[in-house]
Structure formats: C-alpha cells, structure tokens
C-alpha cells in the first residue's frame, strides 16, 4: 500500500507500470517534437530521412532555418522583452498585494482579496476581451475629448504587457504570501522600535526574508507570460509574440522549423528544471 | 508612529488598488455593459442574448463545452489520483524530487508546443499510425486526429498536472501511521483509499477540480488545433465574434455567459464540498 507496509509484487509492479505509462504520455510529445527537429525532410512526419541541422541554420529556397527566419527571431525577442517587463511589474505589485493582504487590516479587504484571486478562475479569453473592450472605449473617449490618441492603449506591446500582468500579479501574490505567512513579525517590530520607519523595515527586514519567493515569483510570471496565448491574442498589435506566431504557422504553414524552436524551448526549460533540482539537493 | 504606518500602508495599497480596479473590476463591468449594447446605438438591448438563445449552434456549443469540461475534469481525477498517491506515498523518497520536476517540464514548456506535439503524434503520417502500418497491423491510417478523441486527449494532457499538484500537497501531510493502523486492523486497500485517503485529500481534489474545469472550459488551443470540424468549443465562438466577424457586443455577451456559467458551477462545487475560494489558490 505505502512504503512502510509490505506489498505484493503484483501491486508494486502493476503500479509502477501504470505510473510509467503516465510519464511516457507526459514526455512523448516533447520527445517526438525534439527528434523531428533534426529530420532531413520537408514535412513534419516520419519516416526518418537522416540527421540535419537545416531547420536551425539553413537558408535555401525550400528550407529556412530558425536562426535565418527573421519573423520568428523577432517574435522570440518580443516575447522575451514582454515577459521581462510583465515579470517585473507582476513582481512589484504582487509583492505589494501580499504585504497588504497578509499584514494589514482594513475595510473592504475581503472584496479586494476576492478580486485579486479572481484571475485564477477567470478564463484567459475573458480577461483578454474585457481589457480590449475597456482600452478601446477609454482610448476613444480620450481622443474625442482631447484630440490626442493614446497609442499605448491600442492593441500592441503595452496592452499585451498590461493584459498578462492582470493575472501574473495574482501568481506572484500567492507565492510571496505563502512565504510571508512564515515571517516572524517581531523582527519587524524590533526594527521599528529601533527607529526604523515602516518602509525601511520592509526594505531591510521583510524583503530580504522574502527573497527566495521573490525569485520564484518572478520566474513563474516570466514563464506564464512567455507561453501565454489565450489573453495575448486579443491584445496583440503588429508584433506577434512567439506563441501567436507559432499558432499562425501551425494553422497555415508548418515546416520543421516549428520543431526547431520547440526543441530549443524544451532544452532551456529542462536545463532550468535540472538546475532547480540540483539546488534543491544541495539544501 | 501612526503617520509612519499610514504611509507604508498607502504605499502598498495604491498599486494594488490600481491593478484590481483598472485591470480586473472595471473591465468586467465594461464587458457586462457592452453585452447589453449593439453597434451604433446608445440604448440598452437584450438583442445579443436573444441571439444566443435563438441560435441553436450557439447554445448547443455552450452546453457541449460545459458537459465536456465536466467530463474531462472527472477523467483528470481518475488519471491523476493514482499518480499523486504514488509520488507522495509509494515511490522511494529518492525519486520524488526528480519525478516531480519531470512532471512540471511540460507545464513550463507551454500548452501550444505540447499540443503541437500531439498533432504530430496523432496525424495520418504521425508516429502512431506510421508505427502500426510498419508493423502491418493496419493498412490505412486510423482517424486519430481532428476529432473529439484528439481534442479530449489534448485537454486532458494540458490540465492533468493541475489536478496532480494540489492532491500531492494535501497527501504530503497525511500521516502514514493512519494508513498503517487501518491496515493492521484488517482494512483492505480499497477501504483505506475510500475511507481515509480520499476524505483526507478532499481539499486538494476540490482545488484541482476547479482549476482543471476552468482551464478546460476556457481553453482554445486544444479544441482549435486538435479538434475536428464538429468539436466546436465555446471559446472559439468568442474568438470568432472578436477576431473574424468583429461583432464585439455579441462576443461580450458570450464572454459574460461563459463567465456566469463557469462561476455558477464553481460556486456549486464549493458549496457542495464546503470549501472556500481562498483555499483554491493555496
């Protein structure tokens, strides 16, 4: 049944088999994508026709590799910049929200907290459409009243950042709150009694204590932004992020270059996971 | 003392208030307001909603989406529960870390890429069909892609982790000696699972189910990429209104209906299980 109880070998092996099948199900798409990134064929399918790096480096009539494909490279860049800015914004506001909801008492707190965790249960498409409706309305209103067209409110980079931040901050808040609940408030009180202001106490006592949660909060926000599609698609302007660019190609013009970029992402994420595991071990 | 405290309080309150009001509260009010308008008219109207209820394809899609989402949630529980139990209680402790990490890799790689992977696996020239043809078991490729089967597989794949993780975190605190005691007293495996493990894991199961349900009902990529012509998903109707027919008001009404019905189901789930929404996030 469990580790400490004697188990029949049928139970042990049967269970191991089931979990093995499950993990196979989990990694199969990633493995298949990665292998086919090196297939010397113009189609994303078997049979295997030999090994090639064409889908990374080539620049011929019928094969354009990942690093020669300007649109693809630009979309990767757009995604990285978006994720960095969105991550920092979410980190700042999400941490403020954690401090607010864990440490402070005030009227209307329950209602605000409800709004703060609502993005967990609001589908991404709803956030996308309600933000585009609002920004269009507001931009229209401003232009009518002043004649000035607020460009950051029309579909494009800043709207994507804002849209993703609307739920990114929620995740940072939850991660930081979990650690903040373990914080011993007497430390801060000690600082206050030594004439530190509250802001100084937060800056020099609370924030250093929260550091591991801040790092993982930022990482989570970055990754959420980097792979987001459902909200982003409504807010995008002329510069697509990587998921939007990939989606368009999957639907209309897929070549194994899609496998090449997917392979790179799988490698980066797996490295990230291994480093994380190694650091965990060392602790 | 009092003034110092107030300054810090407002320093954290203001950005949070700005976030929640400008990006969450007002946009959803705006969504509701827009759903009662039609283009070029100032007056309020129910037209968008009557459109929804009189067009069979619209409401049928919503009914189908909701019932499939419930089905996938149940399926995810059946698949996930044994895995979560295995990783917390059965497998040797050495392997827990690496296996949990492996579990998270597809999640961080992102839905689009893994869905694309399934598209390659299931296609007519995909891995499975090619393999079966090479073995001589079949002559023509099996229709594995672009139907409800592939869509459900994709939905299950992208959501099952969100069932495993909350169940694992509740099971971690389940004291092994409870199971040992039950076993010593002669309880069989099923009795232990039914009477001890599942009741103990209930908060995790409820959180997991709510997250999976919401992810599935709001998903677009799996139905759109893996589903067939007949596997229309309600989010696809919303996308169409916004991105192809540009009837934003109708789209707003659809969005509001989706939000309403999904909140209703989550609310019922919370009431029936006696849980609070606050716990879902933790």
Contacts between the chains, C-beta under 8 A, distances in Angstrom:
chain1	res1	chain2	res2	distance
A	1	B	89	8.0
A	1	B	90	8.0
A	1	B	179	6.2
A	1	B	183	6.1
A	1	B	189	5.8
A	1	B	192	6.5
A	2	B	89	4.4
A	2	B	90	6.1
A	2	B	176	5.7
A	2	B	179	5.5
A	2	B	180	7.7
A	3	B	89	6.8
A	3	B	90	6.5
A	3	B	92	7.2
A	3	B	93	7.7
A	3	B	176	7.4
A	4	B	176	5.8
A	4	B	180	6.2
A	5	B	179	7.4
A	5	B	180	6.4
A	5	B	183	5.7
A	11	B	189	7.9
A	15	B	82	7.4
A	15	B	86	6.2
A	15	B	90	6.4
A	18	B	82	6.2
A	18	B	86	7.9
A	19	B	82	7.4
A	19	B	83	5.9
A	19	B	86	5.0
A	19	B	87	8.0
A	19	B	91	7.6
A	22	B	79	7.0
A	22	B	83	5.3
A	23	B	99	7.5
A	23	B	102	6.6
A	25	B	157	7.4
A	26	B	102	7.2
A	26	B	103	7.0
A	26	B	106	5.7
A	26	B	157	7.9
A	27	B	102	7.3
A	27	B	105	7.7
A	27	B	106	7.4
A	28	B	117	7.4
A	28	B	121	6.5
A	29	B	106	7.4
A	29	B	113	7.9
A	29	B	114	4.9
A	29	B	116	7.8
A	29	B	117	2.5
A	29	B	118	5.4
A	29	B	120	7.7
A	29	B	121	6.3
A	29	B	157	7.5
A	30	B	105	7.1
A	30	B	106	6.4
A	30	B	109	6.5
A	30	B	113	7.9
A	30	B	114	7.0
A	30	B	117	6.2
A	32	B	117	5.6
A	32	B	120	5.6
A	32	B	121	5.5
A	32	B	127	5.7
A	33	B	113	6.8
A	33	B	116	6.8
A	33	B	117	4.6
A	33	B	120	6.6
A	36	B	120	6.5
A	43	B	125	7.2
A	44	B	120	5.7
A	45	B	120	7.1
A	45	B	123	6.7
A	45	B	125	3.6
A	45	B	126	6.7
A	45	B	130	7.5
A	46	B	125	6.5
A	46	B	126	7.6
A	46	B	127	6.4
A	46	B	130	4.4
A	47	B	130	7.0
A	92	B	15	6.9
A	93	B	15	4.8
A	93	B	16	6.4
A	93	B	19	5.1
A	96	B	11	7.7
A	96	B	12	4.2
A	96	B	13	8.0
A	96	B	15	5.0
A	96	B	16	5.4
A	97	B	12	7.7
A	97	B	16	4.6
A	97	B	19	7.5
A	99	B	12	4.8
A	100	B	12	4.6
A	100	B	13	6.0
A	100	B	16	5.4
A	104	B	9	5.9
A	104	B	12	7.4
A	104	B	13	7.7
A	106	B	9	7.6
A	106	B	13	7.7
A	112	B	16	7.1
A	112	B	17	7.4
A	112	B	20	6.0
A	113	B	278	7.3
A	114	B	277	7.3
A	115	B	20	4.4
A	115	B	24	5.0
A	115	B	25	5.9
A	116	B	16	7.3
A	116	B	20	6.0
A	116	B	24	7.9
A	117	B	277	6.7
A	117	B	278	6.9
A	117	B	280	7.5
A	117	B	281	5.1
A	118	B	24	6.2
A	119	B	24	6.9
A	120	B	211	7.3
A	120	B	214	7.7
A	120	B	280	6.4
A	120	B	281	5.6
A	121	B	210	6.7
A	121	B	211	7.9
A	121	B	214	5.1
A	121	B	262	7.5
A	121	B	263	7.2
A	121	B	266	5.9
A	121	B	277	7.4
A	121	B	280	7.2
A	122	B	214	7.9
A	122	B	218	8.0
A	122	B	259	6.7
A	123	B	214	6.4
A	123	B	217	6.5
A	123	B	218	2.4
A	123	B	235	7.1
A	123	B	258	6.6
A	123	B	259	7.5
A	123	B	262	6.9
A	124	B	218	5.9
A	125	B	218	5.8
A	125	B	220	6.4
A	125	B	235	5.1
A	125	B	238	5.7
A	125	B	239	7.2
A	125	B	255	7.1
A	125	B	258	7.8
A	126	B	28	7.9
A	126	B	31	7.2
A	126	B	218	7.2
A	126	B	255	5.0
A	126	B	258	6.6
A	126	B	259	5.3
A	127	B	27	7.5
A	129	B	31	6.8
A	129	B	238	6.6
A	129	B	242	5.9
A	129	B	248	7.8
A	129	B	251	6.1
A	129	B	252	6.7
A	129	B	255	5.1
A	130	B	27	3.6
A	130	B	28	5.4
A	130	B	30	6.0
A	130	B	31	4.1
A	130	B	252	7.9
A	130	B	255	7.0
A	131	B	23	6.7
A	131	B	27	5.1
A	132	B	242	7.6
A	133	B	27	6.9
A	133	B	30	5.1
A	133	B	31	6.1
A	133	B	34	5.3
A	133	B	248	6.5
A	133	B	252	6.3
A	134	B	26	6.0
A	134	B	27	4.4
A	134	B	30	4.4
A	137	B	30	6.4
A	162	B	23	6.4
A	163	B	23	7.9
A	165	B	19	7.6
A	165	B	23	7.2
A	166	B	19	7.3
A	166	B	23	3.9
A	166	B	24	6.3
A	169	B	19	5.7
A	170	B	281	7.8
A	174	B	281	4.9
A	174	B	282	7.1
A	178	B	282	7.1
A	197	B	4	5.1
A	197	B	7	7.6
A	197	B	8	7.4
A	198	B	4	5.3
A	198	B	5	5.6
A	198	B	7	7.0
A	198	B	8	3.5
A	199	B	7	6.8
A	199	B	8	5.2
A	199	B	11	6.4
A	202	B	8	6.6
A	223	B	108	5.2
A	226	B	110	7.2
A	227	B	108	7.6
A	227	B	109	7.5
A	227	B	110	3.0
A	227	B	111	6.7
A	227	B	112	6.8
A	227	B	113	7.9
A	229	B	111	7.1
A	229	B	112	5.8
A	229	B	220	7.2
A	229	B	221	6.1
A	230	B	218	6.7
A	230	B	219	7.6
A	230	B	220	5.6
A	230	B	221	7.8
A	230	B	235	7.8
A	233	B	220	8.0
A	233	B	239	7.5
A	233	B	243	7.4
A	234	B	242	6.2
A	234	B	243	7.6
A	243	B	110	6.8
A	243	B	112	5.0
A	246	B	112	5.7
A	246	B	113	7.5
A	246	B	116	7.4
A	247	B	112	6.2
A	247	B	221	7.3
A	247	B	225	8.0
A	250	B	112	7.7
A	250	B	116	5.6
A	250	B	119	7.2
A	250	B	225	6.2
A	251	B	225	7.5
A	258	B	116	6.6
A	259	B	120	8.0
A	262	B	109	7.8
A	262	B	113	4.6
A	262	B	116	6.7
A	262	B	117	7.5
A	265	B	109	5.8
A	265	B	110	7.2
A	265	B	113	6.2
A	266	B	105	7.7
A	266	B	109	5.6
A	266	B	113	7.5
A	269	B	105	5.8
A	269	B	108	4.8
A	269	B	109	5.1
A	270	B	105	5.9
A	272	B	108	7.3
A	273	B	101	4.8
A	273	B	102	7.7
A	273	B	104	6.6
A	273	B	105	5.5
A	273	B	108	7.5
A	274	B	101	7.7
A	276	B	101	6.7
A	277	B	97	5.9
A	277	B	98	6.3
A	277	B	101	5.0
A	280	B	97	6.1
A	281	B	97	7.2
